[in-house]
Amino acid sequence: MKNAALKKKEIVSIKVVERLKESLVDEGLITKDMLRTAEEAAHREGEILGRTLVRLGFITEEKILTFIGEKMQIPYVNLGNFIVDPKVLERIPLKKAHRYNVIPLFEIEGILTVAMSDPMDIISLDEITSLAGCMVEPVISSEENIKTAIEKWYGQSDAKKDIMEQLLEAFHEIEEKEESPHKYTEQLDEARLRKEAEEPPIIRLVNTIIVEAVLEKASDIHFEPKKDSMQVRFRIDGFLYPRQALPAKLIPPIISRIKIMSGLDISKRNIPQDGRIAVNMRDKNVYIRVSTLPSMYGENIVLRILDRDRKITALSDLGFSEEDLHIFSRMIEATRGIILATGPTGSGKTTTILSALTALNREEKNVMTVEDPIEYEIQGVVQSQVNFKQGFTFASALRSILRQDPDIIYVGEIRDKETVEMAVRAALTGHLVLSTLHTNDAVGAITRLRDLGVERGLIGYVLNCSFAQRLVRCNCSRCMIEYTPDSCILQSLGIFSDGPFYRGKGCEFCKNIGYKGRTGLFEILVIHENIRTLIAKNASEKEISEASRAFGMNTLIEAGREKVIKGITTVEELKRVTMDVTAPSV
């Protein structure tokens, strides 16, 4: 019986290889000579043909796996950046995961998706299905990636349980005080705090929370002391989500551990402090800004996560419409003038400007920045960080940069008269200046410049364009369904289409949120000659906006309408991010 099963598996494998050989050559991924050489080497070494092709450098492993997946109609998954749902790990024990080289990824409506290096292995698939106790759907990934994922995710799940057990045991002898945790924290001396912060379970717990946040692509981690616990929350795609509640007795050592990591004074608990942490996570260099704030039950701590190794998003992937991408690309190619990004905090302004700087970063250009902080490193760009305590402000930095023979300058934010004066001077002397302002829309940048003291005629002369930006969450592609939105919301947004409309219903992949990832909405105000005339005449924002729309400017809501109709986001999400914007008529 066993021999028959193995024979069946062998026959299936042979059929896959034969089909693969013909298809690879037919579609030009390898040549006939490459195939002949690989076949001879595979026969000689007793190796699988696909592995030989990769070993000889004839094709990459990712290409061959993607190709197999397409031919077999089985999706290929790169597990390097994939977040596994910890709950489904219980479906397949660790020993079995190693034995079959398989890892469960997520479960939707009773169907468990698993990554396998050989999804055509029917025998293993049957046994996995039996183990899981539910329907199993395979995806394909490399053998090495699966092994790495097994070590990382199973190890992390077990480690978390061990950490909490060790912590509760290690701190069991801490005397419970009748006073509030706030008073209790104040009474702890520095030596004891430092000792507790250096306990291995505390170190492992804090490290694990940071690693989880990075893997989930969180932008911030919140440690919030309460009366009976410490709440840990992650900000993902602009929203805060609870992750775990830790015992109140762990508040002092956790706070002290984070302070030690970020170089802060653990003895000072009644004043705010700011620090930094540099973390190396395998192939990632993560920079973390730490902020503490005294609160009723201890110090509230927020960690802002900046992945310095993360690739800067290309302009074409930010969410621009084809027309707006063409306009924006043309604007940033100017040799002089000012380009302003507007919008509230967290609307993606910095990301867009860094993408623009990356596109402009050429050998013949001297690109320089002054930022607060330096979020991402751009090779070939001279980047400076402000230091207000030392008097190194945006204005003083810009003054120094102008003596460094720059072509393109990025100023993190224009927030005062001195900075705007220096930016205008730079634009007038033949430099391209990019910066940000906090206004609701693109036209608001003109009003803000007026308020900062820039003469009306000068605004029209130095300002090339301003663009407003918002970020909307995208529907989860794995659980997207058709639905009927509220007619009042549709009407308020000026959407009169009959649909269909889509939303994510929530699944394991998107943590039952319904959204996964974000994309941008853009409104680009180009300063044409007639707009310059209106600015010089001190025209109202409404007049300038109407004139710009007549010249083809798409508003934020119009950009959002397009994404709703395409099923990229929901009307509710568009309403949420544009509540401060007036809907244009259609």
N, C-alpha and C positions, 0 to 999 in steps of 0.2 A: 504493500500500500504506500509506504514511504517512498520507495523507489519510483513508483508511478507518479507520485506528486512531484518529485524532483525532476523526472523526465518531462512532465508537463511544463514546469517552470523553465527548463532548458529550451524546449521547443518555442515557447513564447519569446524568450530572449533572442533566439536565432532569427525569428521573423522580424523582430524590431531592428536588429543589426542589418539585415539584408535590405529592409526598407530604407533605413537611414543612409546606407552607402549610396544607393541610387539617388536619393533626394539631395544629399549633400553635393554630389557632383552636378546633377541636373540644374540646381539653383546657384551654382557657381561659388559655393562656400569653400570648396576644396577642388583641386584638379585631379584628373585621373592618375597622374604620376604620384601625387601625394597619397591618394588612396592605396595605390599599389605598394608604395613604400611602407605605409602604416600597416597594411594587412600582413606583409612579410614580417615586420617587427613584432606585431601582435602574436602571430603564429609562433615565432621564434621564442618570445618571452612568456608565452602562455597568458597573455593579457587581453582584457576587453578592448575591442577596436576603438571605441570612443575615448577611452583613457589614453591609448597610444597616440591618437591624433592630437590630443591636448599636450601630452608629454613631448612630442616632437615639434610643438609650436605651430602646427598647421592650422589650428583653430583654438579659440579661447573656450574655457569650460562654460562660461556664461552663454556664449553663442550656441554651443552645441546643446546645452540644456534647454535654452529658449526654443531652439529649432525642434528638438524632440517634443517639447510641450505643445508647440503649434501643430505638429503633425499628428500627435496623439490626442489633441484637444484637451490637454492638461496644462493648467497655468504654471508658469515658472515663477518662483518667489525667491528674491534675494533676501536671505535671513539676516544680513548684516545690520539693517536698520529696522527690522521687524520687531514689534512689541508683542510678545506672547502673553495671552491671558493666563495668569497664574492658576486660575480655578480649573482649567482643563488639564493641567499637568497630572492631576489625580486620576484621570481616565486611563493613562498608560504608565505603569510603574517604571522607575528609572532603569532597572535591569532590562526590561523588555524594550525600552527606548534604545538602549545601547545595542541590544541583540539585533533588532530590526533596522537600526539606524533611522529612526523616525522620531519626530517631535510633534505633538498636538499644538495647534496654533490658536484656534477659536471654535466656538460652537454657536450655530444659528439654527433655531427651530429644530433642535434634535439631531442636526447633522454636524458631525465633528470633522473639521478640516485638519489634515495632517500633512506635514512635509516629508517626502521620501526621496531617496536618491534613485530608486528604481520603482516608480509607481505602477509598472507593468508586472511587478512581482505579485501575482495573484495569491500565492500561498501565504506570503507575509501579510498581505492586505486582509485576507480572510481571518487570520489569527488576531490582527490588530482590531478588526471589527468586533470579534468575539470578546476581546479584552475590554474594549471601550463600552460595550453594551449598548451601542447605538449605531446608526448609519455613519459610515466614514467616507469622506471625499478627499482623494489625494491631490496634492500639488507637488511639483518637482523642484528640487533644490540640490545643490552639490553635496556630496558625501562629507566633505570637510566642513562645510558651513553648518550642516546638521549636527555634526559632532561638537562643534564650537557652541552652537545654540543649546544643546543638551547640557553641556557643562555649565553654561552661564545661567540658564533659566531654572533648571532643577536645583543647581547649587544655591541660587539666590533664594528660592522658595524654602529650602531646608534651613539655610542660614538665618532667615528671618525668625523662624520658630525657635531656633537655638538661641539667638540673640535675646529674645524676649524672656525666655526661660532663665538664661544666665543673669539678665538684668534684675528680674524679680528676686532671684536668689541672692544676688550680690547686695541689693539694697533692702533686703528683708529686715535687717537689724537696725535700719535707720529709725530712730525714735519718732513716733507719731506725736506731734505737738497739738495742743488744743488751739493755739493761735492760728490765724489764717495763714495760708501758704505764703502770702506776701511778707508777713512779719517773719515767718520762718526763714525765708530766703535772705532777708536782711541780716539775720543773726549768724549766718554761716560765715566762717572766717575764710580768708583767701587760701590758706594752706589746704584746708579740707576741700574746698571747691576744686582746687587744682588736682588734688589726689583723685577725687571722684571723676573728674573729667578725663583722667588718664586711664580709667578702668577699661580693659579691652572690650567688654560688651557695649559700653557707651561709644567708644570709637567706632566699633563695627556698625552700631545702630545709625549714627549720624552719617557715616559713609554710605550705608545702604540706602538711606533716604535720598541722598544727593544723587547716587547712581540711578535710582529709579526715576527721579525727576528728569535727569538728562535723557534717559532712554525713552521716556514718555514725551520728550520734546517740550517740557514745561519751561516757561520763561521765568517763573518765580516760585520759590518755596516759602510758605508762611508757617512760622512756629508761633502759635498763639496760646499763651498760658490762660487757663480758665481756673475756676475755683477747685474743681475736682480732677482736672486732666490738662494735658497740653494737646491742642488740636493742630494737626499737620495738614496743610492744604497746598495743592499745586495749581498754578494758573496755566491753563492750556487753551490756546486759541482765544485768549482774552477773558476766559471765565475761570473762576476759582472752584475747584472740586475737592471735597474732603478725601483724605487718603487714610489717616489713622488717628486714633486718640490714644495718647500715651499716659501712663499713671502720673499723678501730680507729683509724686516723690522724685520723678526723673527730671522735673523742670530745671532745678538748679544745675545738675551736672551736664544736661544737654546744652543749656545756655552757655555754661562755662566752656564746654568743648568747642562750640562754634566760635566763641571769643578767642580761644587759644589758637584755633586754626587761622583766624583772620587777623591776628596780631593786636587784639584789643585788650584793654585793661579789665581783668575779671573782677577786680575789687571795686570798680566804679559801676554801681547798679542804678543810680538815680539820675544819670544824664544820658542823652542819646550819644551813640558812637557810630562811626563808619569805618569799615575795613574791607579787606580784599582777601580772597582765597584763590590760589592757583591749583587746579586739580589735573592730574594726568590719568586718563582712563584709556588704557591700551593705546589706540591710535588717535585719541582725542585729547586736545589741550583745552580745558574748560576754565574760564575766568569767572569768578563769582564776586559780586559786590554785596557786602553785608551791611545791613542797617539795623541798629537796635533802638528801641524806644521803651522807656519805663511805663509800665501799666499796673493795674490794680493787683494782679496776681503774679507779677514777675515781668521780665523784659520781653516785649514782643520783638521778634526777629524776622526780617524778610531778606531772603537771598535772591538776588537777580542773577540768572544764569546766562552767561555769554560764551557760546561755543566758538572760540577763535578760529578753529579749523574748519568750521562749516563753510561750504562754498557759497559765495555771494550769488543770489538769484539773478539770472539773466533778465534783461529788460523785457524780453518776449514772454517770460513766465510769470510776470507780476500781476497780470490781469488786464492790461491795456487792450482796448479794441484795436483792430488792425489800423484804423484811421488815426486814433490817438497815439498809437505807437510810432507811426510815421511822423506825426507832428512833434512829439517829444524828442525823438531821435534827431530831428532836424534842429530843434531848439538848442540841445546840448552841444551841438557842433559849432556854435557861435564862438568867436574869438574874444568877445568882450561882452559886458553886461551882467545882469543879475537874474538868476532863476530861483524862485522861492517855492518851497513845499509848504503847504498849509494843512491844518487839521489838528484835532486834539491829540493829547498824549496817547501813544499806543496805536496810532492809525497807520503806521508803516512808513512814515516820511523818511526816516533815516535809512531804512532798507532800500527804498527807491533811489535815494541820492547815492548811496554806496554802489548800487547797480550801475548808475550813470557814470560814476567815477571809474568803475572797472572798465566800462565800455570806452571811456576816454583815455585810459591809462596806456599811453604809447611811448615808445622810446624817445621820440622827439619832443615830448611834452614834460614839463615839470609840474607835477600835481602835488599840492600840499594841503594839509587839513589841520584844523584845530577842533578838537572834539571833547565831549564831556558825557561819558568816558569814550575811550577808543573801544568800540564794540567788536569790530572785526579787522584783522590785519590784511592790508592789501599790498601785495608785493610790488615794489617799484614806486610806491607812494610814500612821501614823507608825512608821517602822522604825529601830531602833538596833542597832548592832553592838558586842559586847563587846570590850574591850581589856584583857586581863589584865595586860599590862606596865604600863599606866597605872592599874591598880586598878579599872577599870570592869568588874566581874564581873556575873554574872546577878543576884546578890543586891543589889548596890549599884544596878544599873540598875533593878531592880524597885522598890527603895525610892524612887528618883527618879520613876519612872513613876506611882506612887501619888499623887504631888503634882501630877499633870498632869490630874486629873479623867477617868480612863479609864472606859470601860464594859466593854471586852473586852481582855484582856491575853494575849499569847503569850510564854511564856518558853521559849527554845530547848531547855533541858534542866535538869531538877532533878537535881543531882549531889551536893549537900551539905546539911548541916543548916540553914545560914543561908538558903539559897535556898528550901528547903521551908517554913521558918518564915514567910518573907515571902509565899510563895504562899498559905499557909493564912490569913494575916492579910488578904490581899487578898480571898480568897473570903468570909471572915467579915464584911468591911465592904461587901459588896454588889457585888463584881466577878466576872465570869466569867473564869476562868484556864484556859488551855490550855497543856499542856506535854508533855514526853516523858520516859520512863524506860527503862532497859535491863533488861527482864525477859523471860522466855520466853513468858509468857501473860498474859491480862488479870488473873487472880486474883493473880499475882505482884506486881502493883502495890501491893496491900494490905500484903503482907509487906515490900516495900521501904520503904513509908512508915513502917511500924513500926520498921524498922531505922534510919531517919533520925531517929527520936525523936518522931514524931507520936503523941499519945495515941490509944488504940483508939477511944474514944468520939468523938473529934474527926474521925478518919478517916471514919467512917460519916456524920458530919454534913456535912463539906465536900466529900466526893468524890461527884460526880454519876454518873460512869461511868468505866471504863477500857476501852480496846480494844486487843487485840493484832493485829498485822499481819504478813503475809509477802507476798513477791512471787513469783509463779510465771511462768515463761516460757510464752507462748502458742504453740500449734501454728501452723506456717506455713500460711496458708490456701491457698497455691498448690501445695503438694506434700503435702497431708495425705492419708494412706491409713489403711485399717483394719488393725489388727494385734492379736495376742494377747499381753497382758502376762504376766509371770511370776506364777504363782498365789500364790507365797509373799508377793510384794509386795502383791498384792490383799488377801490375808488379813491382813497386818500393818496395813493401812490400814482394815480393816473394810469392804471393798468386796466385796459378794457378788452383784453384778449380772452377767448374762451378756453384757453389752456391747450394741452394739459399742463398741470402744475405738479411738482414733485417735492417730496421731503424724505428724509431718512427716518425710518420708524424706530431705529435703535437696535444695535446688535453688540456682540462681544467685541468686534473689531473697533467700533467707535465708542466703546464703554457705555453703550445704551444711551448715547447723547443724540444720535441722529446726524451729527455733523462730524466731518474729519478734514482738518486743514482749513486754510483761509486763502482768499484771493482779494485783489484790490479793485476798488471803484475809483475812477479818476475823472476830474473835471479840469481841463486845461484852458486857461485864459491867455491867449496870445495877444501881445500889445501891438495891434495894427495901427496904422496912421490915424484912423478915425477914433480909436480908443485913446490914443495920445491926446487928441484934440479934446475929447470929453474929460480926461483927467485934468488937463490944463484949465478947463472951464469949471472945475470943481463939481462935476456932475455927480449925481447920487449913485449908490451901488446898484439900484434898480435900473437906472438908465444905462450904466456900463454893462450890466448883465444882459439886458435886452439886446444891446448893440452887438455883444459878443455872440449871443445865440443866433443872431441874424447872419453872422459870419461863420456859423457852423459849430460853435462850441456845444459839446454835450455836457449836461449837468450830471452831478453825482447820481441823482435819482434815475435819470435816463440811462446811465451806465448800468445801474442796478436792475432796471426793468429788463434789459437785454439778458442779464445773467439769470433772472427769474424765469423768463420765457424759455431759455435754453436748458433749464433744469439744474443749473449750477448751484443755486441757493433758493431760499424760500422767501415768500413775501413778508413773513413775520421778521425774518432776519434783516431784510432790506429796510423795513420800517424801523427796527431797533437802531440801526446805525445811522439813519438819516432823519431822526426825530428833530434835529436842530436845523434841518434844511427845508426850505419851502419847495413843494413839488411844482415843477413847471407845468403849464397847460399843454395839452396835446391836440 
